[in-house]
Amino acid sequence: MKKLKYTLPIFALMAFSVQAEELEKINISGTRRIENSTVMSYLGLKKGDDVMTEDWNRASQTLFATGLFSDVKIDFEDGVAQIDVVENPIVHDVFFEGNKSLDDDILKVEVLLKSGDTFTKRKLQKDADRLLEIYKRHGRYAASIKPTYRELEQNRVDVVFEISEGEKAMVKQINFDGNQAYSDSDLKDKMMTQEKAWYRFLSSTDTYDPDRFNYDQELIRRFYLQNGYLDFEIVRSMAELMPDKEGFVLTIQLNEGEKYHVSDVDIQVQLPEYQGKTDLKDLVRLEKGDTVDVDEVNASADDITDALINDGYAFVNVTPDIIRDDENKTAKLVFRVSEGDKVFVRRINIKGNTRTKDKVIRREFRIKEGDAFNASKLRRSKQRVSDLDYFSNVDMQTIPVPENPSMVDVEMSLAEKSTGAFNIGVGWSSYDGMMFETGIQERNILGTGNIARLNLMLSQKETQYTLGLTDPYFMDYNLSAGIDLFRTTRDNSDSSSYEYETTGGTVRLGWDYTDYLRNSVYYTLRQDDITDIDSDAALAIKEQKGKTNVSLFGQDLIFDKRDSRIDPTTGYYLSLGAEIAGLGGDSKYYRVNATAIRYFSVVEDVVFSVRGDAGRVWGWGGQKVRINDRYFLGDSSLRGFEYGGVSARDIASDDALGGNWYTSASAELTFPMGLPKEMGIKGKLFTDAGYISKPDNYDPETTYYSNKIRVGVGTGILWASPMGIINLDFTYPLVKEKFDKTRVFRLNFGKGF
């Protein structure tokens, strides 16, 4: 048989076959760092095989597809295969030139080419395109990336990305078309994206982000549906890049429709043997005449579902229906209650938690494997996992089980984010002076959900060190446990002519009775030391010089129904605390503290609040209450007066001696000042009142004291600034005594960053 000779370059694709011929020998050349055995493994052929032309075509394409070679050539003659390869170079290092706004460390994470990887021009271009997208996400649409490489010895290359960042593409203007019920400024307040302004220099909300712009449209849609505009729709939205590529003009064209009000509420129950244990109509959050709020309608359906489950109906469907009367612009709310399919949760699958342990996530679920399926509990489970703040994204899906219609699987997909923080902060207060704070915190130690923190606070009056560790689910029970170690040095020479040091530790346990009611108990062992007493200090202070060991047990009961812990507008907060010291140690006292706060939303962005505080401490076992365990009114506890400015006071030294019980009350109105909402500046009007008792060792011959209630009225500014919350108060002490220490101006600010 006549021997065939043919050459197969990399892109040769033969459209014909020839007679099979035995492969007797394989020679490989051109390899430098890649072993011949590696080439053979990809070749897929070995000595003794009968090969045809299509076998060599397939082998050459496989070799090239590995990305290891820039060229592959195969010659086959007289049973001998000669394979010549040209290896792709290896990346020695990756460099970025011209980048200022984004560090090398950020960019290196985004590129595929790394040191030691195989280099190809295709990978190089893909990385350049990827970097361009990253710059666009950071608002730099004028950026350009030039990818290059430098050849080195030993078939290596350095990859270089020459970057021209350009200026940030700011949002120069936001336009609305079709809005009549709400002004442009009203709708802009609902958006995350904001127009460029000088006061947003520390914010990124005025740079264009297409994902954020899409979310803004959802926020506007939700706002209209919350205010009765059931026919609302966004007709069109545009983001136009200006010719200089440095700014965008955003336009949203919308159709508001008409506002609808509730005409009637109807509950239609189709449950076997339903006894009406709960008046379901009372659970509907809207009444006749109210503006239709779609969110409140859905929340009412959830409340009805929960009530029926508590009544023993494990499988129930509550379907809300909004029946519109277009002529009268009203809507009837119908809640259809029926027996649902008997569906159980077969399995809960969690994925994406590469660091956080499964049990940390599962313990937040309000539903378990084997339970009756309940959409309301699943929504709460998702919210609780989101509230952990361990994940940048939490997605939950319900998947039917094909082989068993009565079962579903729940799948939760997560994207983890950093849970550690290093904080540095500065601040200033009228009493403490300049403050500096730094600390380290990790909220998810080794994925266990445990929390550790180390904090240092320095001011002109106080130095404080704190080390804390918390397990939010101690021994896998719904019980948080923690320990704190602390040391504090306090200079009270201005108010009471002494300095105070305390060193000790606290162990604590806490648990939730409900989503709103929480209790905690703790034990503290500390050593207090009253030092550096001025020579002319009050005798009552001199008598308490020295060290005292304090052993105390305490508890705090908190009921929190505020709509927000950060910026509450409605709801209330109640707390009751109690302590007993003397079961060991030197100090012996009982203490009770109580706080109550109520918030009222007057109109949008105007909030009225009232607050009451009270505290009482008693000595026992024949012991008087030491000065560092007493109450002092002033500064934040009673505006218009210095810290300790309202107190029994030594006549000779003018030292504040404190009191054994106190009560205070405050009423405050916060309101916008006509400035852009995102500046975070609010005005306030307030009045404070307070009363403090005399101390145990009160002597009318040597001590000033008045049982008169002190009152201050004032105004101020509350600014959520980039440096943190700034409180600026001007208070007039309306009712005071001549020996009180007053302070008209008060400034406080501070924030970790």
For each residue, the residues with C-beta under 8 A, 3 or more apart:
1: 19
2:
3: 21 77 78 79
4: 18 21 76 77
5: 75 76 77 78
6: 53 75 76 77
7: 12 73 74 75
8: 12 14 53 56 57 60 73 74 75 76
9: 12 60 72 73
10: 60 61 64 71 72 73
11:
12: 7 8 9 57 60
13: 57
14: 8 17 53 54 57
15:
16: 53
17: 14 52 53 54
18: 4 21 52 53
19: 1 52
20: 50 51 52
21: 3 4 18 50 51 52 76 79
22: 48 49 50 51 79
23: 26 45 46 47 48 49 50 51 79 81
24: 47 48 78 79 80
25: 47 79 80 81
26: 23 40 43 45 46 47 80 81 83
27: 80 81 82 83
28: 31 36 39 40 83 85
29: 82 83 84 85
30: 84 85 86 87
31: 28 34 35 36 39 85 87
32: 87 154 155
33: 87 90 155
34: 31 38 39 68 85 87
35: 31 38 39
36: 28 31 39 40
37: 40 41
38: 34 35 41 42 68
39: 28 31 34 35 36 42 43 63 83 85
40: 26 28 36 37 43 46
41: 37 38 44
42: 38 39 59 62 63 66
43: 26 39 40 59 62 63 83
44: 41 58 59 62
45: 23 26 49 51 55 59 81
46: 23 26 40 49
47: 23 24 25 26
48: 22 23 24
49: 22 23 45 46 55
50: 20 21 22 23
51: 20 21 22 23 45 55 56 76
52: 17 18 19 20 21 55 56
53: 6 8 14 16 17 18 56 57
54: 14 17 57 58
55: 45 49 51 52 58 59
56: 8 51 52 53 59 60 74 76 81
57: 8 12 13 14 53 54 60 61
58: 44 54 55 61 62
59: 42 43 44 45 55 56 62 63 74
60: 8 9 10 12 56 57 63 64 72 74
61: 10 57 58 64 65
62: 42 43 44 58 59 65 66
63: 39 42 43 59 60 66 68 69 72 85
64: 10 60 61 69 72
65: 61 62
66: 42 62 63 69
67: 88 118 120
68: 34 38 63 87 88 118
69: 63 64 66 72 85 86 87 88
70: 86 87 88 120
71: 10 85 86
72: 9 10 60 63 64 69 83 84 85 86
73: 7 8 9 10 83 84 85
74: 7 8 56 59 60 81 82 83 84
75: 5 6 7 8 81 82 84
76: 4 5 6 8 21 51 56 80 81 82
77: 3 4 5 6 80 82
78: 3 5 24
79: 3 21 22 23 24 25
80: 24 25 26 27 76 77
81: 23 25 26 27 45 56 74 75 76
82: 27 29 74 75 76 77
83: 26 27 28 29 39 43 72 73 74
84: 29 30 72 73 74 75
85: 28 29 30 31 34 39 63 69 71 72 73
86: 30 69 70 71 72
87: 30 31 32 33 34 68 69 70 155
88: 67 68 69 70 118 119 120
89: 118 119 151 155 156 157
90: 33 116 117 118 119 155 156 157
91: 94 113 114 115 116 117 118 119 156 157 158 159
92: 115 152 156 157 158
93: 115 158 159
94: 91 108 111 113 114 115 158 159 160 161
95: 158 159 160 161
96: 99 104 107 108 160 161 163
97: 160 161 162 163
98: 162 163 164 165
99: 96 102 103 104 107 163 165
100: 165
101: 138 140 165
102: 99 106 107 134 135 138 165
103: 99 106 107
104: 96 99 107 108
105: 108 109
106: 102 103 109 110
107: 96 99 102 103 104 110 111 131 134 161
108: 94 96 104 105 111 114
109: 105 106
110: 106 107 127 130 131 134
111: 94 107 108 114 127 130 131 161
112: 117 123 126 127 130
113: 91 94 117 119 123 124 127 159
114: 91 94 108 111 117
115: 91 92 93 94
116: 90 91
117: 90 91 112 113 114 123
118: 67 68 88 89 90 91
119: 88 89 90 91 113 123 124 149 157 159
120: 67 70 88 123 124
121: 124 125
122: 125 126
123: 112 113 117 119 120 126 127
124: 113 119 120 121 127 128 147 149 159
125: 121 122 128 129 147
126: 112 122 123 129 130
127: 110 111 112 113 123 124 130 131 147 159 161
128: 124 125 131 132 145 146 147 161
129: 125 126 132 133 145
130: 110 111 112 126 127 133 134
131: 107 110 111 127 128 134 135 145 161 163
132: 128 129 135 136 143 144 145
133: 129 130 136 137
134: 102 107 110 130 131 137 138
135: 102 131 132 138 140 141 143 145 163 165
136: 132 133 139 140 141 143
137: 133 134 209
138: 101 102 134 135 168 207
139: 136 168 169 170 204 207 208 209
140: 101 135 136 143 165 166 167 168 169
141: 135 136 166 169 208 241 245
142: 166 167 169 244 245 246
143: 132 135 136 140 163 164 165 166
144: 132 163 164 166
145: 128 129 131 132 135 161 162 163 164
146: 128 161 162 163 164
147: 124 125 127 128 159 160 161 162
148: 159 160 161 162
149: 119 124 157 158 159 160
150: 157 158 160
151: 89 156 157
152: 92 156 157 158
153: 156
154: 32
155: 32 33 87 89 90
156: 89 90 91 92 151 152 153
157: 89 90 91 92 119 149 150 151 152
158: 91 92 93 94 95 149 150 152
159: 91 93 94 95 113 119 124 127 147 148 149
160: 94 95 96 97 147 148 149 150
161: 94 95 96 97 107 111 127 128 131 145 146 147 148
162: 97 98 145 146 147 148
163: 96 97 98 99 131 135 143 144 145 146
164: 98 143 144 145 146
165: 98 99 100 101 102 135 140 143
166: 140 141 142 143 144 245 246
167: 140 142 246
168: 138 139 140 207 246
169: 139 140 141 142 207 208 241 245 246 247 248
170: 139 196 206 207 208 246 247 248
171: 174 193 194 195 196 206 207 208 247 248 250
172: 195 196 242 247 248 249
173: 195 249 250
174: 171 184 188 191 193 194 195 249 250 251 252
175: 184 249 250 251 252
176: 179 184 187 251 252 253 254
177: 251 252 253 254
178: 235 253 254 255 256
179: 176 182 183 184 187 254 256
180: 256
181: 227 229 256 259
182: 179 186 187
183: 179 186 187
184: 174 175 176 179 187 188
185: 188 189
186: 182 183 189 190
187: 176 179 182 183 184 190 191 220 223 252
188: 174 184 185 191 194 195
189: 185 186 677
190: 186 187 216 219 220 223
191: 174 187 188 194 216 219 220
192: 205 212 215 216 219
193: 171 174 205 206 208 209 212 213 216 250
194: 171 174 188 191 197 200 203 205 206 676 678
195: 171 172 173 174 188 206
196: 170 171 172 200 206 247
197: 194 200 206 676
198: 201
199: 676 679
200: 194 196 197 203 205 206 678
201: 198
202: 722
203: 194 200 206 678
204: 139 207
205: 192 193 194 200 212 678
206: 170 171 193 194 195 196 197 200 203
207: 138 139 168 169 170 171 204
208: 139 141 169 170 171 193 213 239 248 250
209: 137 139 193 212 213
210: 213 214 239
211: 214 215
212: 192 193 205 209 215 216
213: 193 208 209 210 216 217 237 239 250
214: 210 211 217 218
215: 192 211 212 218 219
216: 190 191 192 193 212 213 219 220
217: 213 214 220 221 234 237 252
218: 214 215 221 222
219: 190 191 192 215 216 222 223
220: 187 190 191 216 217 223 224 234 252 254
221: 217 218 224 225 232 233 234
222: 218 219 225 226 295
223: 187 190 219 220 226 227
224: 220 221 227 229 232 256
225: 221 222 229 230 232 293 294 295
226: 222 223 293 294 295 296
227: 181 223 224 259 291 293
228: 259 260 261 291 292 293
229: 181 224 225 232 256 257 258 259 260
230: 225 257 260 292 294 322 324 331
231: 255 256 257 258
232: 221 224 225 229 254 255 256 257
233: 221 254 255 257
234: 217 220 221 237 252 253 254
235: 178 253 254 255
236: 251 252 253
237: 213 217 234 250 251 252 253
238: 250 251
239: 208 210 213 248 249 250 251
240: 248 249 250 251
241: 141 169 245 247 248
242: 172 245 246 247 248 249
243:
244: 142 247
245: 141 142 166 169 241 242
246: 142 166 167 168 169 170 242
247: 169 170 171 172 196 241 242 244
248: 169 170 171 172 208 239 240 241 242
249: 172 173 174 175 239 240 242
250: 171 173 174 175 193 208 213 237 238 239 240
251: 174 175 176 177 236 237 238 239 240
252: 174 175 176 177 187 217 220 234 236 237
253: 176 177 178 234 235 236 237
254: 176 177 178 179 220 232 233 234 235
255: 178 231 232 233 235
256: 178 179 180 181 224 229 231 232
257: 229 230 231 232 233
258: 229 231 329
259: 181 227 228 229 291 329
260: 228 229 230 291 292 324 329 330 331
261: 228 289 290 291 292 329 330 331
262: 265 286 287 288 289 290 291 292 330 331 332 333
263: 288 325 328 330 331 332
264: 288 332 333
265: 262 281 284 286 287 288 332 333 335
266: 332 333 334 335
267: 280 281 284 304 334 335 337
268: 334 335 336 337
269: 274 276 280 337
270: 336 337 338 339
271: 274 308 313 316 337 338 339
272: 339
273:
274: 269 271 313
275:
276: 269 279
277: 311
278: 282 283 307 308 310 311
279: 276 282 283
280: 267 269 283 284 304 307 308 335 337
281: 265 267 284
282: 278 279
283: 278 279 280 300 303 304 307
284: 265 267 280 281 287 300 303 304 333 335
285: 293 296 297 299 300 303
286: 262 265 290 292 293 296 297 300 333
287: 262 265 284 290
288: 262 263 264 265
289: 261 262
290: 261 262 286 287 293
291: 227 228 259 260 261 262
292: 228 230 260 261 262 286 297 322 331 333
293: 225 226 227 228 285 286 290 296 297
294: 225 226 230 297 298 322
295: 222 225 226 298 299
296: 226 285 286 293 299 300
297: 285 286 292 293 294 300 301 320 322 333
298: 294 295 301 302 320
299: 285 295 296 302 303
300: 283 284 285 286 296 297 303 304 320 333 335
301: 297 298 304 305 318 319 320 335
302: 298 299 305 306 318 376 379
303: 283 284 285 299 300 306 307
304: 267 280 283 284 300 301 307 308 318 335 337
305: 301 302 308 309 316 318 374 375 376
306: 302 303 309 310 376
307: 278 280 283 303 304 310 311
308: 271 278 280 304 305 311 313 316 318 337
309: 305 306 312 313 314 316 374
310: 278 306 307
311: 277 278 307 308
312: 309
313: 271 274 308 309 316 339
314: 309 372 374
315: 339 340 341 342 343 372 373
316: 271 305 308 309 313 337 338 339 340
317: 336 337 338 339 340
318: 301 302 304 305 308 335 336 337
319: 301 335 336 338
320: 297 298 300 301 333 334 335 336
321: 333 334 335 336
322: 230 292 294 297 331 332 333 334
323: 331 332 333 334
324: 230 260 330 331
325: 263 328 329 330 331 332
326: 329
327:
328: 263 325
329: 258 259 260 261 325 326
330: 260 261 262 263 324 325
331: 230 260 261 262 263 292 322 323 324 325
332: 262 263 264 265 266 322 323 325
333: 262 264 265 266 284 286 292 297 300 320 321 322 323
334: 266 267 268 320 321 322 323
335: 265 266 267 268 280 284 300 301 304 318 319 320 321
336: 268 270 317 318 319 320 321
337: 267 268 269 270 271 280 304 308 316 317 318
338: 270 271 316 317 319
339: 270 271 272 313 315 316 317
340: 315 316 317 343
341: 315 405 406
342: 315 372 406
343: 315 340 372 373 406 407 408
344: 370 371 372 373 406 407 408
345: 348 367 368 369 370 371 372 373 407 408 409 410
346: 369 401 404 407 408 409
347: 369 409 410
348: 345 362 365 367 368 369 409 410 411 412
349: 409 410 411 412
350: 353 358 361 362 411 412 414
351: 411 412 413 414
352: 391 413 414 415 416
353: 350 356 357 358 361 391 414 416 447
354: 416
355: 416 444 447
356: 353 360 361 390 391 414 416 444 447 449
357: 353 360 361 447 448 449
358: 350 353 361 362
359: 362 363 476
360: 356 357 363 364 388 390 444 447 448 449 473
361: 350 353 356 357 358 364 365 385 388 412 414
362: 348 350 358 359 365
363: 359 360 473 476 478
364: 360 361 381 384 385 388
365: 348 361 362 368 381 384 385
366: 377 378 380 381 384
367: 345 348 371 373 374 377 378 381 410
368: 345 348 365 371
369: 345 346 347 348
370: 344 345
371: 344 345 367 368 374 377
372: 314 315 342 343 344 345
373: 315 343 344 345 367 378 398 408
374: 305 309 314 367 371 377 378
375: 305 378 379
376: 302 305 306 379 380
377: 366 367 371 374 380 381
378: 366 367 373 374 375 381 382 396 398 410
379: 302 375 376 382 383
380: 366 376 377 383 384
381: 364 365 366 367 377 378 384 385 396
382: 378 379 385 386 394 396 412
383: 379 380 386 387
384: 364 365 366 380 381 387 388
385: 361 364 365 381 382 388 391 394 412 414
386: 382 383 389 391 394
387: 383 384
388: 360 361 364 384 385 391 444 449
389: 386 419 443
390: 356 360 416 417 419 443 444
391: 352 353 356 385 386 388 394 414 415 416 417
392: 415 416 417
393: 413 414 415
394: 382 385 386 391 412 413 414
395: 412 413 414
396: 378 381 382 410 411 412 413
397: 410 411 413
398: 373 378 408 409 410 411
399: 408 409 410 411
400: 405 407 408 409
401: 346 404 405 407 408 409
402:
403:
404: 346 401 407
405: 341 400 401
406: 341 342 343 344
407: 343 344 345 346 400 401 404
408: 343 344 345 346 373 398 399 400 401
409: 345 346 347 348 349 398 399 400 401
410: 345 347 348 349 367 378 396 397 398 399
411: 348 349 350 351 396 397 398 399
412: 348 349 350 351 361 382 385 394 395 396
413: 351 352 393 394 395 396 397
414: 350 351 352 353 356 361 385 391 393 394 395
415: 352 391 392 393
416: 352 353 354 355 356 390 391 392
417: 390 391 392
418: 421
419: 389 390 442 443 444
420: 440 441 442 443
421: 418 440 441 442 443 752
422: 438 439 440
423: 437 438 439 440 441 752 753
424: 437 438 752 753
425: 435 436 437 438 724 750 751 752 753
426: 434 435 436 437 723 750
427: 434 435 436 437 723 724 748 749 750 751
428: 432 433 434 435 747 748 749 750
429: 432 433 435 459 635 747 748 749 750
430: 635 743 745 746 747 748
431: 461 635 642 643
432: 428 429 435 459 460 461 462
433: 428 429 459 460 461
434: 426 427 428 459 460
435: 425 426 427 428 429 432 457 458 459 750
436: 425 426 427 457 458 459
437: 423 424 425 426 427 455 456 457 458 750 752
438: 422 423 424 425 455 456
439: 422 423 453 454 455 456 752
440: 420 421 422 423 453 454
441: 420 421 423 451 452 453 454
442: 419 420 421 445 451 452 453
443: 389 390 419 420 421 451
444: 355 356 360 388 390 419 447 448 449 450 451
445: 442 448 449 450 451 452
446: 450
447: 353 355 356 357 360 444
448: 357 360 444 445 471
449: 356 357 360 388 444 445 471 472 473
450: 444 445 446 469 470 471 472
451: 441 442 443 444 445 468 469 470 471 472 482
452: 441 442 445 468 469 470
453: 439 440 441 442 466 467 468
454: 439 440 441 466 467 468
455: 437 438 439 464 465 466 467 468
456: 437 438 439 464 465 466
457: 435 436 437 462 463 464 466
458: 435 436 437 462 463 464
459: 429 432 433 434 435 436 462 463
460: 432 433 434 491
461: 431 432 433 490 491 492
462: 432 457 458 459 488 489 490 491
463: 457 458 459 488 489
464: 455 456 457 458 486 487 488 489
465: 455 456 486 487 488
466: 453 454 455 456 457 484 485 486
467: 453 454 455 484 485 486
468: 451 452 453 454 455 482 483 484 485
469: 450 451 452 482 483
470: 450 451 452 480 481 482
471: 448 449 450 451 474 480 481 482
472: 449 450 451 480
473: 360 363 449 476 477 478 479 480
474: 471 477 479 480 481 509
475: 479
476: 359 363 473
477: 473 474
478: 363 473 511 512
479: 473 474 475 509 510 511
480: 470 471 472 473 474 508 509 510 511 520
481: 470 471 474 507 508 509 510
482: 451 468 469 470 471 507 508
483: 468 469 505 506 507 508
484: 466 467 468 505 506 508
485: 466 467 468 504 505
486: 464 465 466 467 502 503 504 505 506 526
487: 464 465 501 502 503
488: 462 463 464 465 500 501 502 503
489: 462 463 464 499 500 501
490: 461 462 499 500 501
491: 460 461 462 494 499
492: 461 495 496 497 498 499 500 644
493: 496 497 498 499 532 534
494: 491
495: 492 632 642 643 644 645 655 656 741
496: 492 493 537 538 541 627 644 655 656 657 658
497: 492 493 533 534 536 537 538 541 653 655
498: 492 493 530 531 532 533 534 537 541 545 627
499: 489 490 491 492 493 530 531 532
500: 488 489 490 492 528 529 530 531 628
501: 487 488 489 490 528 529 531
502: 486 487 488 526 527 528 529 628
503: 486 487 488 526 527
504: 485 486 524 525 526 527 550
505: 483 484 485 486 524 525 526
506: 483 484 486 522 523 524
507: 481 482 483 522 523
508: 480 481 482 483 484 520 521 522 523
509: 474 479 480 481 520 521 522
510: 479 480 481 518 519 520 521
511: 478 479 480 518 519 520
512: 478 515 517 518
513: 517 518 519
514: 517
515: 512
516: 559 560 561
517: 512 513 514 557 558 559
518: 510 511 512 513 557 558 559 560
519: 510 511 513 555 556 557 558
520: 480 508 509 510 511 555 556 558
521: 508 509 510 553 554 555
522: 506 507 508 509 553 554 555
523: 506 507 508 551 552 553 554
524: 504 505 506 550 551 552 554
525: 504 505 549 550 551 584 585
526: 486 502 503 504 505 549 550
527: 502 503 504 547 548 549 550
528: 500 501 502 547 548 550 587 626 628
529: 500 501 502 546 547 548
530: 498 499 500 533 541 544 545 546 548 626 627 628
531: 498 499 500 501 545
532: 493 498 499
533: 497 498 530 537 541 542 545
534: 493 497 498 537 653
535:
536: 497 652 653
537: 496 497 498 533 534 541 542 650 653 655
538: 496 497 541 542 650 652 653 655 657 702
539: 542 543 650 702
540: 543 544 627 650 657 695 697
541: 496 497 498 530 533 537 538 544 545 627 650 655 657
542: 533 537 538 539 545
543: 539 540
544: 530 540 541 626 627 628
545: 498 530 531 533 541 542
546: 529 530
547: 527 528 529
548: 527 528 529 530 585 586 587 626
549: 525 526 527 584 585 586 587
550: 504 524 525 526 527 528 581 585 586 587
551: 523 524 525 581 582 583 584 585
552: 523 524 579 580 581 582 583 585 587
553: 521 522 523 579 580 583
554: 521 522 523 524 577 578 579 580 591
555: 519 520 521 522 577 578
556: 519 520 575 576 577
557: 517 518 519 575 576 577
558: 517 518 519 520 573 574 575
559: 516 517 518 573 574 575
560: 516 518 565 571 573 574
561: 516 571 572 573
562: 565 568 570 571 572 573 599
563: 568 569 570 571 599
564: 567 568 569
565: 560 562 568
566:
567: 564
568: 562 563 564 565 571 573 599 607 609
569: 563 564 599 601 607
570: 562 563 599 600 601
571: 560 561 562 563 568 598 599
572: 561 562 596 597 598 599
573: 558 559 560 561 562 568 595 596 597
574: 558 559 560 595 596 597
575: 556 557 558 559 593 594 595 596
576: 556 557 592 593 594
577: 554 555 556 557 591 592 593 594
578: 554 555 590 591 592 593
579: 552 553 554 589 590 591 592
580: 552 553 554 583 589 590 591
581: 550 551 552 585 587 588 589 590 591 629
582: 551 552 585 587 588 589 620 621 623
583: 551 552 553 580
584: 525 549 551
585: 525 548 549 550 551 552 581 582
586: 548 549 550
587: 528 548 549 550 552 581 582 623 626 629
588: 581 582 619 620 621 623
589: 579 580 581 582 617 618 619 620 623 625 629
590: 578 579 580 581 617 618 620
591: 554 577 578 579 580 581 615 616 617 618 629
592: 576 577 578 579 615 616
593: 575 576 577 578 613 614 615
594: 575 576 577 612 613 614 615
595: 573 574 575 611 612 613
596: 572 573 574 575 611 612
597: 572 573 574 609 610 611 612
598: 571 572 609 610 611
599: 562 563 568 569 570 571 572 607 608 609
600: 570 607 608 609
601: 569 570 604 606 607
602: 606 607 608 669
603: 606
604: 601
605: 671 672 677
606: 601 602 603 669 670 671 672
607: 568 569 599 600 601 602 669 670 671
608: 599 600 602 667 668 669
609: 568 597 598 599 600 666 667 668 669 670
610: 597 598 665 666 667 668
611: 595 596 597 598 665 666 667 668
612: 594 595 596 597 663 664 665 666
613: 593 594 595 637 662 663 664 665
614: 593 594 661 662 663 664
615: 591 592 593 594 631 661 662 663
616: 591 592 660 661
617: 589 590 591 625 629 630 631 660 661
618: 589 590 591 625 660
619: 588 589 622 623 624 625 696
620: 582 588 589 590 623
621: 582 588
622: 619
623: 582 587 588 589 619 620
624: 619 695 696 697
625: 589 617 618 619 629 630 660 695 696
626: 528 530 544 548 587 629 630
627: 496 498 530 540 541 544 630 657 658 695
628: 500 502 528 530 544
629: 581 587 589 591 617 625 626
630: 617 625 626 627 657 658 659 660 695
631: 615 617 658 659 660 661 662 692
632: 495 637 643 644 646 647 656 658 659 692
633: 637 638 641 644 645 646 647 659 662 664 690 692 710
634: 637 638 641 642 643 644 645 646 647 741 743
635: 429 430 431 638 639 641 642 643 645 743 746
636: 639 748
637: 613 632 633 634 664 690
638: 633 634 635 641 645 646 664 688 689 690 710 712
639: 635 636 686 688 712 714 729 731 746
640: 688 710 712 713 714 731 732 733 734 736 742 743 744
641: 633 634 635 638 645 646 710 712 733 736 740 741 742 743
642: 431 495 634 635 645 741 742 743
643: 431 495 632 634 635
644: 492 495 496 632 633 634 647 656 658 741
645: 495 633 634 635 638 641 642 656 740 741 742 743
646: 632 633 634 638 641 690 692 710 740
647: 632 633 634 644 656 657 658 659 692
648: 656 657 658 659 692 694 695 698 703 704 705
649: 654 655 656 657 703 704 705 739
650: 537 538 539 540 541 653 654 655 657 702 703 704
651: 654 702 703 704
652: 536 538 702
653: 497 534 536 537 538 650
654: 649 650 651 739
655: 495 496 497 537 538 541 649 650
656: 495 496 632 644 645 647 648 649 741
657: 496 538 540 541 627 630 647 648 649 650 695 697 698 703
658: 496 627 630 631 632 644 647 648 692 695
659: 630 631 632 633 647 648 662 692 693 694 695
660: 616 617 618 625 630 631 693 694 695 696
661: 614 615 616 617 631 692 693
662: 613 614 615 631 633 659 690 691 692 693
663: 612 613 614 615 690 691
664: 612 613 614 633 637 638 688 689 690 691
665: 610 611 612 613 688 689 690
666: 609 610 611 612 686 687 688 689
667: 608 609 610 611 686 687
668: 608 609 610 611 684 685 686
669: 602 606 607 608 609 684 685 686
670: 606 607 609 682 683 684 718
671: 605 606 607 682 683 684
672: 605 606 675 677 682 683
673: 681 682 683 717
674:
675: 672 679 681
676: 194 197 199 679
677: 189 605 672 680
678: 194 200 203 205
679: 199 675 676 719
680: 677 719 720 721
681: 673 675 717 718 719 720
682: 670 671 672 673 717 718 719
683: 670 671 672 673 715 716 717 718
684: 668 669 670 671 715 716 717 718
685: 668 669 714 715
686: 639 666 667 668 669 713 714 715 716 729 731
687: 666 667 711 712 713 714
688: 638 639 640 664 665 666 711 712 713 714 731
689: 638 664 665 666 709 710 711 712
690: 633 637 638 646 662 663 664 665 709 710
691: 662 663 664 707 708 709 710
692: 631 632 633 646 647 648 658 659 661 662
693: 659 660 661 662 707
694: 648 659 660 698 703 705 707
695: 540 624 625 627 630 648 657 658 659 660 698
696: 619 624 625 660
697: 540 624 657
698: 648 657 694 695 703 705
699: 702 703
700: 703 705
701:
702: 538 539 650 651 652 699
703: 648 649 650 651 657 694 698 699 700
704: 648 649 650 651 737 739
705: 648 649 694 698 700
706: 737
707: 691 693 694
708: 691 735 737
709: 689 690 691 735
710: 633 638 640 641 646 689 690 691 733 735 736 737 740
711: 687 688 689 733 734 735
712: 638 639 640 641 687 688 689 731 732 733 734
713: 640 686 687 688 731 732 734
714: 639 640 685 686 687 688 729 730 731 732
715: 683 684 685 686 729 730
716: 683 684 686 727 728 729 730 731
717: 673 681 682 683 684 726 727 728
718: 670 681 682 683 684 725 726 727 728
719: 679 680 681 682 725 726 728
720: 680 681 725
721: 680 724 725 726 749
722: 202 753
723: 426 427 726 749 750 751 753
724: 425 427 721 749 750 751 752 753
725: 718 719 720 721 749 750 751
726: 717 718 719 721 723 747 748 749
727: 716 717 718 746 747 748 749
728: 716 717 718 719 746 747
729: 639 686 714 715 716 745 746 747
730: 714 715 716 744 745
731: 639 640 686 688 712 713 714 716 743 744 746
732: 640 712 713 714 744
733: 640 641 710 711 712 736 740 742 744
734: 640 711 712 713
735: 708 709 710 711
736: 640 641 710 733 740 742
737: 704 706 708 710 740
738:
739: 649 654 704
740: 641 645 646 710 733 736 737
741: 495 634 641 642 644 645 656
742: 640 641 642 645 733 736
743: 430 634 635 640 641 642 645 731 746
744: 640 730 731 732 733
745: 430 729 730
746: 430 635 639 727 728 729 731 743
747: 428 429 430 726 727 728 729
748: 427 428 429 430 636 726 727
749: 427 428 429 721 723 724 725 726 727
750: 425 426 427 428 429 435 437 723 724 725
751: 425 427 723 724 725
752: 421 423 424 425 437 439 724
753: 423 424 425 722 723 724
